[in-house]
Amino acid sequence: MNISLTVEQEQIIQDVRAFVEEEVRPFATHFEEQQALPKDLIQKMAARGYLGATFPKKYGGLELDPITYGLFTEEIGKGDSNTRGLITVHVSLAGECILKWGTREQVEYWIPQMVQGKKIGAFALTEPDVGTDAKSVQTTYVKDGSNYIINGRKKWISFGDIADFFVLIASNEGKVTAFIVERERKGLNTSPIPGLLAGKASHIAEIELNNVVVPEANILGRLGAGFTYVVNTALDHGRYSIAWSGVSLAQAALEAMVSYSRQRSQFGKKLRTYQFIQGMIADAVTKTHAARSLCLRAGELRKNGDPEAIIETSLAKYYASKIAMDITIDAVQVHGGNGCYNKYPVERYFREAKILEIIEGTSQVQQEIIAGYGIKKYYTRRES
Ligand SMILES: Cc1cc2nc3c(=O)[nH]c(=O)nc-3n(C[C@H](O)[C@H](O)[C@H](O)COP(=O)(O)OP(=O)(O)OC[C@H]3O[C@@H](n4cnc5c(N)ncnc54)[C@H](O)[C@@H]3O)c2cc1C
């Protein structure tokens, strides 16, 4: 699909493609084995402005519009989901929330340092006993003079083990509030979660908060508006990023599937000549194009500030993560035994695709949102 980009946008996409080819894709398996993204990779990303991909230029960011940001996300995601995950969490979740709801002081303090990679941000919503039902978070805050005291536990926090600060969601008798909580606060401890299916190099951690004291100035948005303001902003931006991540895995798996089927022969013929293999390729091409179209549509609406952008983003996230799963399963199938072996990247794509159906609102949550929209929008009073 030809997307018309300005020279500057085209340049950024070419740069990130070259960067991924040189610094990311060849090392994706190594990152998993090390269970870490190298610090110098993060600093190289910062030096190129990637850690401020959508942030305003006045703070050092690249100020990418939604479409270019989507294409940028796709390029990184094709190379490695952990590296892409850093962008999702740091830029789309933590950064966008601060930009949208932060005070001038908060924006001017955090955003330039985030661009420079001096402060890595994470988003801490999920807890051991609270996931989808996010409004019911059990982490508590209570007022103490001009401070707030936070107690509780957060789980599955991407980059939680290396983040310098957390946009953290807590509740006081149902009044949900977002706080910026710095790692060095007394009583805050993180521990890595080993044994993950994917996201192995995403520094996923559990966070414990024991009487962590934060000043009033660390409230992000308004007291009691943590869900309506901050969580909704984070999920909307996060979903857009994950939608493009689905496209990236689908595209990478499609390319791998086609290449393998053109190289491998059985019964004296290339795999690509068999109709059952062609069926999988045809479905993968169609679904990848359809998912990219949904992402571009969501991006266009986001660029224009259209209120439909939110639902179209959910649609794109739901569909792209679903087809990423389908296509990566088929890519493993086309590779046969080699597809189950980590010397071939489809084994990793397959594991990474599953995560996309769970994070930023599971597929069931997206279905609920989309069904609610459809039931309202497509009701006609005709009897038959
Ligand atoms: C790799 C990874 C990285 C993550 N990173 C972060 C992060 O950075 N920050 C963060 O805060 N969280 C993070 N999470 C957590 C993630 O957001 C949650 O796992 C997700 O929201 C689902 O919550 P849960 O795991 O508690 O599942 P549950 O909410 O217990 O759901 C279990 C199943 O029940 C279904 N279900 C639940 N409620 C309903 C319903 N009403 N109707 C129909 N079906 C329903 C769900 O769709 C799911 O299939 C991460 C998770 C993973 C795996």
The ligand as an ORCA input file, in Angstrom:
! r2SCAN-3c Opt
* xyz 0 1
  C       3.532     -9.385     28.866
  C       2.587     -8.529     29.663
  C       2.883     -7.186     29.883
  C       2.025     -6.384     30.656
  N       2.358     -5.086     30.916
  C       1.569     -4.344     31.742
  C       1.942     -3.004     32.119
  O       2.962     -2.469     31.669
  N       1.147     -2.333     33.001
  C       0.008     -2.877     33.520
  O      -0.661     -2.210     34.301
  N      -0.380     -4.141     33.173
  C       0.375     -4.886     32.311
  N       0.004     -6.156     31.958
  C      -1.218     -6.713     32.527
  C      -2.352     -6.810     31.512
  O      -2.820     -5.522     31.208
  C      -3.430     -7.729     32.112
  O      -2.877     -9.046     32.112
  C      -4.717     -7.683     31.336
  O      -5.355     -6.444     31.507
  C      -5.691     -8.785     31.762
  O      -5.844     -8.802     33.143
  P      -5.628    -10.175     33.949
  O      -4.357    -10.780     33.509
  O      -5.805     -9.893     35.379
  O      -6.790    -11.123     33.432
  P      -8.298    -11.179     33.978
  O      -8.863     -9.814     34.062
  O      -8.343    -12.042     35.180
  O      -9.018    -11.934     32.770
  C      -8.864    -13.316     32.525
  C      -9.748    -13.689     31.321
  O     -11.118    -13.372     31.609
  C     -11.635    -12.513     30.596
  N     -12.571    -11.567     31.205
  C     -12.386    -10.773     32.289
  N     -13.468    -10.021     32.506
  C     -14.356    -10.326     31.529
  C     -15.672     -9.875     31.170
  N     -16.298     -8.933     31.882
  N     -16.272    -10.411     30.098
  C     -15.650    -11.362     29.354
  N     -14.420    -11.826     29.623
  C     -13.790    -11.323     30.687
  C     -10.405    -11.794     30.024
  O     -10.661    -11.312     28.703
  C      -9.374    -12.899     30.062
  O      -9.543    -13.726     28.941
  C       0.832     -6.954     31.181
  C       0.529     -8.311     30.932
  C       1.393     -9.085     30.193
  C       1.048    -10.534     29.970
*
